[in-house]
């Protein structure tokens, strides 16, 4: 299986906005990851994560370039 190189943007979720839950633990999410640019092989990518799971995601995603 070939790796797909994508650029991912990370946005901070501000307090006072509609609350979003972390997709892994249901704590309040503070970060939203999404594709920075469209990719022909990936239709959609989004992840809302708390601080703890953001760090895990970034450390385990060495093939993803964060912008």
Wavefront OBJ file of the C-alpha trace (Angstrom):
o trace
v 0.000 0.000 0.000
v 1.448 3.377 -1.011
v 1.490 6.294 1.394
v -0.537 9.352 0.482
v 1.069 12.677 1.326
v -1.399 15.313 2.501
v -1.166 18.684 4.188
v -3.330 19.087 7.261
v -4.341 22.375 8.866
v -4.967 22.666 12.595
v -7.383 25.282 13.905
v -7.892 26.175 17.569
v -11.482 26.075 18.768
v -12.265 29.152 20.853
v -14.160 29.150 24.122
v -17.664 30.476 23.667
v -18.191 28.793 20.303
v -20.556 25.837 20.050
v -18.908 23.072 22.118
v -17.356 20.188 20.192
v -16.403 16.872 21.783
v -13.078 15.105 21.287
v -13.692 12.206 18.914
v -11.698 9.827 21.118
v -12.686 10.632 24.725
v -15.660 13.064 24.601
v -13.813 15.778 26.569
v -14.172 19.303 25.136
v -12.148 19.496 21.917
v -9.737 22.377 21.515
v -8.330 21.593 18.056
v -9.848 20.872 14.668
v -7.758 19.132 12.007
v -8.818 19.120 8.356
v -7.250 18.828 4.911
v -5.434 22.023 3.964
v -6.003 21.359 0.257
v -8.301 18.967 -1.617
v -6.749 15.613 -2.499
v -8.046 13.399 -5.341
v -7.791 10.188 -3.277
v -9.250 11.530 -0.016
v -12.813 12.776 -0.082
v -12.978 14.130 3.458
v -10.886 14.363 6.604
v -11.749 16.080 9.868
v -10.793 15.395 13.471
v -11.801 17.313 16.596
v -9.410 16.498 19.455
v -8.584 17.536 23.020
v -5.005 18.572 23.948
v -3.989 15.028 24.960
v -5.274 13.354 21.793
v -3.932 16.153 19.565
v -0.410 15.304 20.762
v -0.998 11.568 20.189
v -2.381 12.270 16.691
v 0.579 14.453 15.692
v 3.138 11.970 17.057
v 1.533 8.982 15.324
v 1.057 10.783 12.002
v 4.647 11.148 10.856
v 3.600 10.834 7.212
v 1.221 13.802 7.519
v 2.606 17.287 7.039
v 0.946 19.833 9.349
v 0.605 23.416 8.116
l 1 2 3 4 5 6 7 8 9 10 11 12 13 14 15 16 17 18 19 20 21 22 23 24 25 26 27 28 29 30 31 32 33 34 35 36 37 38 39 40 41 42 43 44 45 46 47 48 49 50 51 52 53 54 55 56 57 58 59 60 61 62 63 64 65 66 67
